[in-house]
Amino acid sequence: MNEISSDFFLIEAEKIGFDLYGITEAVIPPDDRKNIESWVDQKLFGVMNWYPDRQEIRLDFKNLGFTPKSILVLGVLYNPFNYKSYMEKFNFKFSKYAIGEDYHKVLRRMGKKLIQIFQDKHPQAKFRQGVDSLPLPEKILGRESGLGWIGKNTCLIHPQKGSFFFLSVILTDLEIHHTKEITPDRCGTCNECIDACPTGAIFEPYKINAGLCISHNTIENKEPIKSSNYHWLYGCDICQDVCPWNEKAIRKEMFTGKEEFSVSKIFEKSEEEILNLPEFEFNEWKKNTALNRISYEKFQDNVNNYRNE
């Protein structure tokens, strides 16, 4: 199959509303494969026991229904301009990615429109989207497609837009021509994220122990957490908030343009009203947000942890 120009795909991605877009081949570089395998061997995935499964997809793109040749990597900013003004009245903390509509749904809607456009132009081709729904190393693919570098906090960082963006991928069996432009690592001697992490989850540059991460403990770990979550009720943004590249992006007003990621009206309530939400109201709130990852019981556990700090 002859290679196809990337211009059409990238132009359409921009029209749909993606803030970042790039293309890479469906190959995981050898060093990244070794790092993933080592991370799994060291069991640094916390209670996410599902992670070691399906490595054949994560590393070799097998069992996907077709053999992908190219991958479109797409990003959408999620940091709303009014996050600080809403959240500064609370003593608790809430990750920016979870204060609006469920990003899985938003990015799937956008991706579905994009795939339909691609399918109309290439009716014989196969396409498949992933929004955290496939065990793929999206940040590695993002780096390989030119969207930034992977920082010491293990986040993908764009030199202008920072790291507060969601990623989605579209795999295809089309061979799409692309110019590989890797953004050089610009972390330099900076260790702000490592120094700021209160639990030591970033135990050395570019390596994270998920079992120590506050985000992991407020979401993935279903057992009562005895250690401090440092006032975080859901997720954690510490290692991103202190990153100079995000500070730079905020000064340049690199905020989301998506209304769906605006601060939810639930945060118009008082702190005590949120902490004391009855189960039915919590469930109504969470069903259209990323909070659907946790139960009411887990939310109460996080609240109790916060109250006892």
Secondary structure, DSSP 8 states (H G I E B T S, - for coil): ---B-SHHHHHHHHHHT-SEEEEEES---HHHHHHHHHHHHTTTTTT-TTTTTTHHHHHH--SSSS---EEEEEEEE---TTHHHHHTT-SSEE-GGGSSS-HHHHHHHHHHHHHHHHHHH-TT--EEEESSSS---HHHHHHHTTS-EE-TTS-EEBTTTBS-EEEEEEEESS-B-----------TT--HHHHH-TT--S-BTTB--GGG-HHHHHHT--S---S--TTEEE---HHHHT-HHHHHHHHTT-----GGGS--GGGGS-HHHHHT--HHHHHHHHTTSGGGGS-HHHHHHHHHHHHT-
